[in-house]
Amino acid sequence: MQVELITIGDELLLGFTIDTNAAHISRTLAGAGVEIVRRTTVGDEPGKIASAVREALDRTGAVITTGGLGPTSDDLTKPAIAKIFGRRMKLDEGIASALEQRWRSRFPNSNYPATNRTQAEIPEGARILTNRHGTAPGIWLEDEKGRWVAMIPGVPREMRGMLAEEVLPAIKSRSEGTESVVLSGTLRTTGIAESAIAELLGPNFLGEPGTELGSLPLAFLPGVAGVDLRVTAKGLPRAQAEKLIKKAILKLRSRVSAYAYGEDDADLAAVVLEKLRSLGLKLAVAESCTGGMLGERITSVPGSSDVFLGGIIAYHNDVKVKALGVRAEDIERYGAVSEQVALQMASGVRERMAADVGVSVTGIAGPGGGTPDKPVGLVWISVHGSDAKARRFQVGGDRAEIRQRAAQAALEMVRRALSNG
Amino acid sequence: MQVELITIGDELLLGFTIDTNAAHISRTLAGAGVEIVRRTTVGDEPGKIASAVREALDRTGAVITTGGLGPTSDDLTKPAIAKIFGRRMKLDEGIASALEQRWRSRFPNSNYPATNRTQAEIPEGARILTNRHGTAPGIWLEDEKGRWVAMIPGVPREMRGMLAEEVLPAIKSRSEGTESVVLSGTLRTTGIAESAIAELLGPNFLGEPGTELGSLPLAFLPGVAGVDLRVTAKGLPRAQAEKLIKKAILKLRSRVSAYAYGEDDADLAAVVLEKLRSLGLKLAVAESCTGGMLGERITSVPGSSDVFLGGIIAYHNDVKVKALGVRAEDIERYGAVSEQVALQMASGVRERMAADVGVSVTGIAGPGGGTPDKPVGLVWISVHGSDAKARRFQVGGDRAEIRQRAAQAALEMVRRALSNG
């Protein structure tokens, strides 16, 4: 089934809000075999909303809109779309009293403006989509030919709830019998550049064009976490798509196994924690240039507390000396960003926190502080577990990217240390 | 001047990539008085790309496309759009040799496929937009009526560079004489709920509808950092728009000054660091539930090292006792998430790192670990500077949001402590 998505809002068009809703809706629907074939964003103007919806209906007959429903947005979406369907607006008493209640709780000392009641009007013959996470209800409008528009709120939490609870079941019930799906599989790698992976795989790695596997598009997706390899199957029955994707991921994994840490949404921090847990080991971190980011990544995983003890953010050199036991003369001699200091930071935090594994990061995140000898992006990472290792990295990007890549590289060094021994 | 934006890519439509490019382009162009009036996203299919571009040209005569230009994307965009303009594709020798060079460096042992040369074809009469940050060049195509399409890459760094260096100057040169701009101003607040701000301001705070200030739309934008108040002026000459926005922000500030920490892109961590710097004070952090996020926020600001010493991530209670000197019996008696423990964490890190100001966070981030007495979202924060304070917060959201709100609340407590004394 093909659907078009229309996201409504001046904030989106002006670029103040990044359209994360759109990605969420696409992924959720793809999982149910529904393909978003076009996405349109328009501002809060009834004429523009109406023409975008009319065009989309002409192309696919199935449209989801987000935004423009709430009490502060002048409620532009509903009347604009009702007009396309030739429906009049009529007052819904239930919605009206909910809106009035909300107003009175916000402005207890003001008179309720009668004009507000127009916000409680819905198109004749529309089905109300319940909003369990906010006040503005959604609307499902459909004509006699089966062409439909689902209007849902733009507030992410309300949108997600209504999509799952109201829209998805409605779409599923009408797409029964439709068999083809859009399915993707991702192999996540880190510690290897996109060009190096491309060379490792060579051209047409999955198969010659025209063959079953070879016709699946393979995307290289480089990011701060590493390079994701994504294979997508389109327009196939679900069972066949699943089989093909699985086969392709297996084939990719066989070639890049040293760098692959997981599939789909896998988070390297969660992978490392799981490994530590299975080995009964406790972890502590010592961070300089990442300033807490490594700890933050680890503790973003629910349940990390049974494996992760804590850490030292040793941003100033005095803290490296006093809180981690790094020798001041080594900082003086080799610099704070050096193998020696990284090693002492890792062993220091391991010892002082009575951890089994200590990991440290020290580097130059920039934009200032680089020298020809030690340029911005230079990072030393050390892992002290059953033995102590240190490795030098030169990573690219701006300050934020350098720190993210450093944190990811530190997690990867822990993963490999645990895999090897 | 009105422009439409078309972002191209299966990854975007499938929801695997969030369209951050679109927001960047909108904001960059708005600053130059150019308004994006519609945004369309289509997949990597020549037919769909062509119809989206044709429709956009019919509406505005001015279109920017991103994506579908690189060597791995089958180069679909250029021929599809050339066809609309009735132009043939022809080989550009300069681009051809650059592409061949790139291939040979990636696959030194493979034969260069002749079909690759088609990627070096550009539409007749097109202007090449130089790509200083990657290999795929951009294209500016224009017809005799002055209708134009600028095709730029989808890779964010390449897109940003080409937009600033090539596209913006071209647009500016043709919009000279056009006077009206789209301009926004934002007042950032924290520590107050959206409904409380709405009540504080009351209806029509900026002025009755129809008056100069009252006709500026005022948006309430709640997020984990707090509630942003954004005022937008559209279709006015730049000087007048600037004056109105300034007036509106001043008026808003006068009413919500206690909660306002900055304007536009202001980051609370940077505001706090600046305040510490001007007072000659050094900061240290002690984090439990935020696990390093507070340190990460602070060190994300370049130059933070002259004010920020470091911190202790005291995730496990043993670390709270050993590394911060929290009394074990107080943890036992009051719990790790308590006023007593927060106070001891802040004074402990202040003393041990020889800082002037210590700030601590301890809370229940969930999803597990809540009790009726101490529910998920309960956070105690303490600031120890010239004196010691602690405050209890109950914040909402999922694990990530609770942690982000806790880090922001901690920074705000430091800001207020510094403002008052």
Interface residues (C-beta under 8 A of the other chain):
Chain A: D10 E11 L12 L13 L14 G15 F16 T17 I18 D19 T20 A22 A23 H24 I25 S26 R27 T28 A30 I36 V37 R38 R39 T40 T41 V42 G43 K48 A52 E55 T72 S105 R106 F107 P108 S110 P113 V182 S184 S195 A198 E199 G202 P203 P217 A219 F220 L221 R230 T232 V285 E287 C289 T290 G291 G292 M293 L294 G295 E296 R297 I298 T299 S300 P302 G303 S304 S305 F308 L309 G310 G311 I312 I313 A314 Y315 H316 D318 V319 K322 A323 R352 M353 A354 A365 G366 P367 G368 R399 A400 R403
Chain B: D10 E11 L12 L13 L14 G15 F16 T17 I18 D19 T20 A22 A23 H24 I25 S26 R27 T28 A30 I36 V37 R38 R39 T40 T41 V42 G43 K48 A52 E55 T72 S105 R106 F107 P108 S110 P113 V182 S184 S195 A198 E199 G202 P203 P217 A219 F220 L221 R230 T232 V285 E287 C289 T290 G291 G292 M293 L294 G295 E296 R297 I298 T299 S300 P302 G303 S304 S305 F308 L309 G310 G311 I312 I313 A314 Y315 H316 D318 V319 K322 A323 R352 M353 A354 A365 G366 P367 G368 R399 A400 R403
